[in-house]
Amino acid sequence: LQPINDQTTEICVLAERSFLRTLEGGCLVPIGGHASLNGDEIILQGFVGNFDGSATMRDSMSGNRNDALRLGRELAQKMIEN
């Protein structure tokens, strides 16, 4: 698939999936991650809510595009601690 792969999308998806995987959220948990790439900087925004939507948390982190997996894990850990 390399000839049709979009590297920017791949990097962003790696960060988003790493975030979601670390939080271990299932289909019923309102969590989300959105990454964007600006040159060599990746910006990851995260969202977590409780089941009824009465409480939510948002946070973000940024780092080098080569650290997408680490960034996702670190943002998730930061949100778990908070």
N, CA, C and O atoms as CSV, one atom per row, in Angstrom:
chain,resi,resn,atom,element,x,y,z
A,1,LEU,N,N,0.798,-1.213,0.000
A,1,LEU,CA,C,0.000,0.000,0.000
A,1,LEU,C,C,0.837,1.273,0.000
A,1,LEU,O,O,0.300,2.375,-0.120
A,2,GLN,N,N,2.131,1.125,0.132
A,2,GLN,CA,C,3.005,2.297,0.217
A,2,GLN,C,C,2.791,3.316,-0.903
A,2,GLN,O,O,2.843,4.515,-0.632
A,3,PRO,N,N,2.550,2.891,-2.159
A,3,PRO,CA,C,2.368,3.886,-3.218
A,3,PRO,C,C,1.151,4.805,-3.012
A,3,PRO,O,O,1.125,5.929,-3.513
A,4,ILE,N,N,0.152,4.320,-2.274
A,4,ILE,CA,C,-1.039,5.160,-2.068
A,4,ILE,C,C,-1.138,5.698,-0.638
A,4,ILE,O,O,-2.089,6.407,-0.309
A,5,ASN,N,N,-0.164,5.365,0.209
A,5,ASN,CA,C,-0.176,5.824,1.600
A,5,ASN,C,C,0.092,7.326,1.677
A,5,ASN,O,O,0.969,7.851,0.990
A,6,ASP,N,N,-0.677,8.002,2.523
A,6,ASP,CA,C,-0.438,9.422,2.804
A,6,ASP,C,C,0.282,9.498,4.148
A,6,ASP,O,O,-0.310,9.203,5.186
A,7,GLN,N,N,1.552,9.890,4.134
A,7,GLN,CA,C,2.371,9.862,5.338
A,7,GLN,C,C,1.830,10.779,6.439
A,7,GLN,O,O,1.904,10.430,7.617
A,8,THR,N,N,1.299,11.923,6.080
A,8,THR,CA,C,0.736,12.836,7.082
A,8,THR,C,C,-0.416,12.166,7.816
A,8,THR,O,O,-0.490,12.223,9.043
A,9,THR,N,N,-1.310,11.534,7.075
A,9,THR,CA,C,-2.443,10.837,7.689
A,9,THR,C,C,-1.963,9.689,8.559
A,9,THR,O,O,-2.483,9.479,9.655
A,10,GLU,N,N,-0.978,8.947,8.082
A,10,GLU,CA,C,-0.450,7.823,8.850
A,10,GLU,C,C,0.101,8.281,10.198
A,10,GLU,O,O,-0.179,7.653,11.219
A,11,ILE,N,N,0.860,9.338,10.218
A,11,ILE,CA,C,1.451,9.853,11.462
A,11,ILE,C,C,0.356,10.301,12.425
A,11,ILE,O,O,0.417,9.997,13.616
A,12,CYS,N,N,-0.633,11.015,11.924
A,12,CYS,CA,C,-1.726,11.487,12.774
A,12,CYS,C,C,-2.529,10.326,13.352
A,12,CYS,O,O,-2.870,10.330,14.535
A,13,VAL,N,N,-2.829,9.339,12.521
A,13,VAL,CA,C,-3.587,8.175,12.980
A,13,VAL,C,C,-2.800,7.377,14.016
A,13,VAL,O,O,-3.392,6.855,14.960
A,14,LEU,N,N,-1.495,7.272,13.866
A,14,LEU,CA,C,-0.685,6.579,14.867
A,14,LEU,C,C,-0.823,7.237,16.236
A,14,LEU,O,O,-0.967,6.544,17.243
A,15,ALA,N,N,-0.781,8.556,16.282
A,15,ALA,CA,C,-0.919,9.272,17.555
A,15,ALA,C,C,-2.320,9.089,18.134
A,15,ALA,O,O,-2.472,8.826,19.327
A,16,GLU,N,N,-3.336,9.227,17.294
A,16,GLU,CA,C,-4.724,9.099,17.760
A,16,GLU,C,C,-4.996,7.700,18.302
A,16,GLU,O,O,-5.584,7.553,19.373
A,17,ARG,N,N,-4.575,6.680,17.576
A,17,ARG,CA,C,-4.822,5.299,18.013
A,17,ARG,C,C,-4.034,4.954,19.266
A,17,ARG,O,O,-4.523,4.203,20.111
A,18,SER,N,N,-2.839,5.480,19.403
A,18,SER,CA,C,-2.039,5.255,20.600
A,18,SER,C,C,-2.746,5.852,21.820
A,18,SER,O,O,-2.779,5.245,22.890
A,19,PHE,N,N,-3.304,7.035,21.643
A,19,PHE,CA,C,-4.067,7.700,22.704
A,19,PHE,C,C,-5.260,6.838,23.119
A,19,PHE,O,O,-5.452,6.567,24.304
A,20,LEU,N,N,-6.055,6.411,22.145
A,20,LEU,CA,C,-7.261,5.619,22.425
A,20,LEU,C,C,-6.917,4.264,23.034
A,20,LEU,O,O,-7.584,3.817,23.968
A,21,ARG,N,N,-5.885,3.611,22.516
A,21,ARG,CA,C,-5.470,2.304,23.025
A,21,ARG,C,C,-5.034,2.400,24.485
A,21,ARG,O,O,-5.372,1.533,25.291
A,22,THR,N,N,-4.292,3.437,24.827
A,22,THR,CA,C,-3.808,3.599,26.197
A,22,THR,C,C,-4.962,3.824,27.170
A,22,THR,O,O,-4.910,3.367,28.311
A,23,LEU,N,N,-6.000,4.523,26.725
A,23,LEU,CA,C,-7.165,4.759,27.586
A,23,LEU,C,C,-8.075,3.540,27.684
A,23,LEU,O,O,-8.951,3.491,28.547
A,24,GLU,N,N,-7.879,2.565,26.816
A,24,GLU,CA,C,-8.656,1.331,26.814
A,24,GLU,C,C,-10.150,1.592,26.738
A,24,GLU,O,O,-10.936,0.886,27.370
A,25,GLY,N,N,-10.542,2.583,25.982
A,25,GLY,CA,C,-11.959,2.884,25.842
A,25,GLY,C,C,-12.612,1.978,24.827
A,25,GLY,O,O,-12.021,1.635,23.803
A,26,GLY,N,N,-13.829,1.599,25.123
A,26,GLY,CA,C,-14.592,0.784,24.186
A,26,GLY,C,C,-15.573,1.649,23.415
A,26,GLY,O,O,-15.471,2.876,23.406
A,27,CYS,N,N,-16.505,1.003,22.782
A,27,CYS,CA,C,-17.475,1.708,21.945
A,27,CYS,C,C,-18.440,2.563,22.757
A,27,CYS,O,O,-19.056,3.478,22.212
A,28,LEU,N,N,-18.581,2.284,24.040
A,28,LEU,CA,C,-19.543,3.012,24.862
A,28,LEU,C,C,-18.942,4.191,25.610
A,28,LEU,O,O,-19.671,4.987,26.202
A,29,VAL,N,N,-17.628,4.311,25.590
A,29,VAL,CA,C,-16.948,5.371,26.332
A,29,VAL,C,C,-16.733,6.568,25.407
A,29,VAL,O,O,-16.158,6.422,24.329
A,30,PRO,N,N,-17.190,7.750,25.821
A,30,PRO,CA,C,-16.990,8.938,24.974
A,30,PRO,C,C,-15.560,9.475,25.082
A,30,PRO,O,O,-15.261,10.323,25.922
A,31,ILE,N,N,-14.691,8.963,24.215
A,31,ILE,CA,C,-13.311,9.458,24.140
A,31,ILE,C,C,-12.985,9.732,22.680
A,31,ILE,O,O,-13.564,9.135,21.771
A,32,GLY,N,N,-12.061,10.632,22.480
A,32,GLY,CA,C,-11.649,10.916,21.119
A,32,GLY,C,C,-10.296,11.582,21.092
A,32,GLY,O,O,-9.880,12.228,22.054
A,33,GLY,N,N,-9.623,11.418,19.987
A,33,GLY,CA,C,-8.337,12.056,19.769
A,33,GLY,C,C,-8.286,12.609,18.362
A,33,GLY,O,O,-8.783,11.990,17.421
A,34,HIS,N,N,-7.689,13.765,18.224
A,34,HIS,CA,C,-7.527,14.372,16.900
A,34,HIS,C,C,-6.113,14.932,16.801
A,34,HIS,O,O,-5.698,15.763,17.609
A,35,ALA,N,N,-5.390,14.463,15.802
A,35,ALA,CA,C,-4.010,14.923,15.596
A,35,ALA,C,C,-3.922,15.701,14.297
A,35,ALA,O,O,-4.627,15.417,13.329
A,36,SER,N,N,-3.050,16.677,14.299
A,36,SER,CA,C,-2.752,17.426,13.075
A,36,SER,C,C,-1.243,17.624,13.000
A,36,SER,O,O,-0.544,17.646,14.014
A,37,LEU,N,N,-0.774,17.765,11.788
A,37,LEU,CA,C,0.649,17.893,11.559
A,37,LEU,C,C,0.933,19.248,10.938
A,37,LEU,O,O,0.298,19.649,9.962
A,38,ASN,N,N,1.901,19.948,11.523
A,38,ASN,CA,C,2.319,21.253,11.024
A,38,ASN,C,C,3.832,21.198,10.858
A,38,ASN,O,O,4.579,21.438,11.807
A,39,GLY,N,N,4.275,20.881,9.647
A,39,GLY,CA,C,5.705,20.684,9.432
A,39,GLY,C,C,6.159,19.443,10.155
A,39,GLY,O,O,5.643,18.355,9.896
A,40,ASP,N,N,7.118,19.577,11.060
A,40,ASP,CA,C,7.611,18.444,11.844
A,40,ASP,C,C,6.923,18.322,13.197
A,40,ASP,O,O,7.241,17.418,13.969
A,41,GLU,N,N,5.986,19.218,13.496
A,41,GLU,CA,C,5.301,19.205,14.793
A,41,GLU,C,C,3.928,18.554,14.663
A,41,GLU,O,O,3.127,18.919,13.803
A,42,ILE,N,N,3.674,17.571,15.546
A,42,ILE,CA,C,2.363,16.957,15.616
A,42,ILE,C,C,1.654,17.495,16.853
A,42,ILE,O,O,2.243,17.582,17.931
A,43,ILE,N,N,0.398,17.851,16.690
A,43,ILE,CA,C,-0.415,18.375,17.775
A,43,ILE,C,C,-1.559,17.400,17.989
A,43,ILE,O,O,-2.334,17.136,17.070
A,44,LEU,N,N,-1.667,16.863,19.199
A,44,LEU,CA,C,-2.697,15.892,19.533
A,44,LEU,C,C,-3.632,16.482,20.575
A,44,LEU,O,O,-3.197,16.936,21.633
A,45,GLN,N,N,-4.913,16.469,20.265
A,45,GLN,CA,C,-5.943,16.926,21.186
A,45,GLN,C,C,-6.737,15.708,21.649
A,45,GLN,O,O,-7.086,14.844,20.844
A,46,GLY,N,N,-7.017,15.643,22.938
A,46,GLY,CA,C,-7.751,14.513,23.492
A,46,GLY,C,C,-8.990,14.956,24.234
A,46,GLY,O,O,-9.047,16.052,24.791
A,47,PHE,N,N,-9.980,14.085,24.232
A,47,PHE,CA,C,-11.250,14.328,24.905
A,47,PHE,C,C,-11.664,13.049,25.617
A,47,PHE,O,O,-11.559,11.956,25.060
A,48,VAL,N,N,-12.139,13.194,26.860
A,48,VAL,CA,C,-12.673,12.072,27.621
A,48,VAL,C,C,-13.896,12.572,28.368
A,48,VAL,O,O,-13.881,13.656,28.950
A,49,GLY,N,N,-14.943,11.782,28.347
A,49,GLY,CA,C,-16.152,12.116,29.092
A,49,GLY,C,C,-16.624,10.916,29.882
A,49,GLY,O,O,-16.201,9.789,29.625
A,50,ASN,N,N,-17.515,11.159,30.861
A,50,ASN,CA,C,-18.088,10.021,31.564
A,50,ASN,C,C,-19.312,9.526,30.783
A,50,ASN,O,O,-19.723,10.158,29.810
A,51,PHE,N,N,-19.880,8.424,31.196
A,51,PHE,CA,C,-20.923,7.761,30.420
A,51,PHE,C,C,-22.143,8.631,30.152
A,51,PHE,O,O,-22.728,8.557,29.072
A,52,ASP,N,N,-22.531,9.450,31.115
A,52,ASP,CA,C,-23.742,10.257,30.920
A,52,ASP,C,C,-23.458,11.648,30.359
A,52,ASP,O,O,-24.384,12.429,30.136
A,53,GLY,N,N,-22.201,11.957,30.135
A,53,GLY,CA,C,-21.843,13.238,29.536
A,53,GLY,C,C,-21.836,14.413,30.492
A,53,GLY,O,O,-21.673,15.556,30.065
A,54,SER,N,N,-22.009,14.153,31.782
A,54,SER,CA,C,-22.084,15.251,32.748
A,54,SER,C,C,-20.712,15.846,33.078
A,54,SER,O,O,-20.635,16.956,33.605
A,55,ALA,N,N,-19.648,15.133,32.780
A,55,ALA,CA,C,-18.299,15.645,33.033
A,55,ALA,C,C,-17.411,15.298,31.839
A,55,ALA,O,O,-17.458,14.186,31.312
A,56,THR,N,N,-16.613,16.259,31.432
A,56,THR,CA,C,-15.699,16.034,30.321
A,56,THR,C,C,-14.335,16.642,30.642
A,56,THR,O,O,-14.210,17.524,31.493
A,57,MET,N,N,-13.325,16.149,29.943
A,57,MET,CA,C,-11.977,16.671,30.098
A,57,MET,C,C,-11.355,16.769,28.714
A,57,MET,O,O,-11.505,15.870,27.887
A,58,ARG,N,N,-10.659,17.865,28.476
A,58,ARG,CA,C,-9.925,18.063,27.232
A,58,ARG,C,C,-8.495,18.459,27.578
A,58,ARG,O,O,-8.245,19.154,28.562
A,59,ASP,N,N,-7.573,18.006,26.755
A,59,ASP,CA,C,-6.175,18.376,26.946
A,59,ASP,C,C,-5.462,18.179,25.609
A,59,ASP,O,O,-6.008,17.568,24.691
A,60,SER,N,N,-4.258,18.693,25.510
A,60,SER,CA,C,-3.502,18.525,24.276
A,60,SER,C,C,-2.014,18.518,24.583
A,60,SER,O,O,-1.566,18.990,25.627
A,61,MET,N,N,-1.264,17.967,23.637
A,61,MET,CA,C,0.189,17.940,23.711
A,61,MET,C,C,0.722,18.059,22.299
A,61,MET,O,O,0.012,17.792,21.329
A,62,SER,N,N,1.974,18.462,22.191
A,62,SER,CA,C,2.608,18.506,20.878
A,62,SER,C,C,4.021,17.965,20.990
A,62,SER,O,O,4.608,17.922,22.071
A,63,GLY,N,N,4.548,17.557,19.854
A,63,GLY,CA,C,5.894,17.015,19.821
A,63,GLY,C,C,6.338,16.791,18.388
A,63,GLY,O,O,5.670,17.210,17.443
A,64,ASN,N,N,7.455,16.135,18.243
A,64,ASN,CA,C,8.007,15.863,16.927
A,64,ASN,C,C,7.207,14.765,16.235
A,64,ASN,O,O,6.728,13.833,16.880
A,65,ARG,N,N,7.068,14.882,14.935
A,65,ARG,CA,C,6.298,13.924,14.140
A,65,ARG,C,C,6.790,12.490,14.297
A,65,ARG,O,O,6.018,11.549,14.110
A,66,ASN,N,N,8.048,12.313,14.634
A,66,ASN,CA,C,8.605,10.970,14.814
A,66,ASN,C,C,8.213,10.340,16.142
A,66,ASN,O,O,8.492,9.163,16.373
A,67,ASP,N,N,7.572,11.103,17.016
A,67,ASP,CA,C,7.197,10.622,18.344
A,67,ASP,C,C,5.688,10.448,18.482
A,67,ASP,O,O,5.154,10.597,19.581
A,68,ALA,N,N,4.993,10.137,17.395
A,68,ALA,CA,C,3.534,10.065,17.409
A,68,ALA,C,C,3.010,9.041,18.414
A,68,ALA,O,O,2.083,9.339,19.167
A,69,LEU,N,N,3.582,7.857,18.437
A,69,LEU,CA,C,3.113,6.820,19.366
A,69,LEU,C,C,3.324,7.237,20.818
A,69,LEU,O,O,2.429,7.098,21.651
A,70,ARG,N,N,4.500,7.742,21.106
A,70,ARG,CA,C,4.808,8.196,22.471
A,70,ARG,C,C,3.882,9.327,22.884
A,70,ARG,O,O,3.395,9.355,24.014
A,71,LEU,N,N,3.641,10.253,21.979
A,71,LEU,CA,C,2.782,11.400,22.281
A,71,LEU,C,C,1.376,10.941,22.663
A,71,LEU,O,O,0.792,11.453,23.619
A,72,GLY,N,N,0.834,9.980,21.922
A,72,GLY,CA,C,-0.493,9.459,22.242
A,72,GLY,C,C,-0.539,8.828,23.620
A,72,GLY,O,O,-1.470,9.065,24.389
A,73,ARG,N,N,0.469,8.024,23.931
A,73,ARG,CA,C,0.524,7.386,25.258
A,73,ARG,C,C,0.665,8.418,26.362
A,73,ARG,O,O,0.000,8.316,27.393
A,74,GLU,N,N,1.524,9.415,26.160
A,74,GLU,CA,C,1.762,10.411,27.197
A,74,GLU,C,C,0.528,11.273,27.453
A,74,GLU,O,O,0.221,11.584,28.604
A,75,LEU,N,N,-0.174,11.659,26.402
A,75,LEU,CA,C,-1.386,12.452,26.616
A,75,LEU,C,C,-2.434,11.636,27.364
A,75,LEU,O,O,-3.101,12.156,28.258
A,76,ALA,N,N,-2.583,10.372,27.010
A,76,ALA,CA,C,-3.536,9.515,27.715
A,76,ALA,C,C,-3.154,9.375,29.184
A,76,ALA,O,O,-4.017,9.488,30.055
A,77,GLN,N,N,-1.878,9.132,29.476
A,77,GLN,CA,C,-1.421,9.002,30.861
A,77,GLN,C,C,-1.651,10.293,31.641
A,77,GLN,O,O,-2.065,10.261,32.800
A,78,LYS,N,N,-1.388,11.403,31.013
A,78,LYS,CA,C,-1.604,12.710,31.650
A,78,LYS,C,C,-3.074,12.877,32.020
A,78,LYS,O,O,-3.395,13.350,33.110
A,79,MET,N,N,-3.965,12.486,31.108
A,79,MET,CA,C,-5.392,12.622,31.389
A,79,MET,C,C,-5.852,11.635,32.456
A,79,MET,O,O,-6.719,11.966,33.264
A,80,ILE,N,N,-5.289,10.436,32.474
A,80,ILE,CA,C,-5.630,9.454,33.509
A,80,ILE,C,C,-5.231,9.998,34.880
A,80,ILE,O,O,-5.984,9.870,35.845
A,81,GLU,N,N,-4.051,10.600,34.963
A,81,GLU,CA,C,-3.576,11.151,36.240
A,81,GLU,C,C,-4.428,12.304,36.717
A,81,GLU,O,O,-4.607,12.492,37.920
A,82,ASN,N,N,-4.954,13.075,35.788
A,82,ASN,CA,C,-5.809,14.224,36.160
A,82,ASN,C,C,-7.222,13.795,36.478
A,82,ASN,O,O,-8.062,14.632,36.806
